[in-house]
Amino acid sequence: MKAIRVHEFGGPEVLRLEEVPDLQAGRGQVVVRVSAAGVNPVDTYIRAGAHAVNPAVPYTPGMDAAGVVESAGEGVTRIAAGDRVYVAGTLSGAYAEQALCDESQVHHLPERVSFAQGAGVAVPYATAYRALFQRARGVAGETVLVHGASGGVGIAAVQIARGAGFTVIGTGGTEKGRQLVAEQGAHHVFDHRAPGYLEQLMALTDGRGVDVILEMLANVNLDRDLNVLAKGGRVVVIGSRGPVEINPRSAMGRDAEILGMSLFNASAREMSSIHAALVAGLEAGMLRPVVGQELPLAEAARAHEAVLEPGAYGKIVLIP
């Protein structure tokens, strides 16, 4: 089969399309024939050797995929050959024609969801769900600001929060992105490149502020986030590309919380709960992944450049 391989950490140019042996399912394992693989910003950090935990090289990147189960090993009971599935983590890497997974990493994909959409479920939607409910402990009726809402995680957060009864405020850096955020269910949308947009947000909430902020770029926004929180408000840091200076008094006066979040820290029980909710949302049509770009597997390097470019719009997927 064909797969993207990384033999040394570095820039996008280290992503190479190679021929590798087909995969075989062992006990408790599943081989998925990949129809689409999702590209996430974290994939680029790992490729560059800049992640907290890096794999041994050579390796195949990618954690998210969707396709059809090709074979199931001894002891597998929940999944069978021929099932449509999405993949939330792999043993072998997702940027390939096949992916080897533990049974627990594979989840049923409803017929109404395309494979390209399915490749955009695992990391984005699980991250948004964990941030909103497991870290921020959000409850229906609260107001949530999705700060950077037009990318994969942002769109997931908007859909999940709207479906769960939150008042949803989203931001986007382009007119196209803001229109997408509104279409996906945000009650209000602001341009986070416009001067004074946070003052507009405070006016919208009658000066109270928001209960929860899901923050995609903390190194730019965190200090300002603290000034638009309501009392008892929580900021969940989902993404950051560098250090930031904050004024702690902004948090003190509000009894505010700054919460870090990494999907890799979720327990097996938490992950099981997350994906039970996501599958139910997909089946009901409440969750609808938005695919922004589809690129051939051979163009993985281009995908790694695109996923970090400003003006995010939906999910980038690779097609083997």
Summary of the structure (lengths in Angstrom):
residues: 320
radius of gyration: 19.5
end to end distance: 9.9
largest distance: 61.1
contacts: 1159
relative contact order: 0.16
helix: 32%
strand: 29%
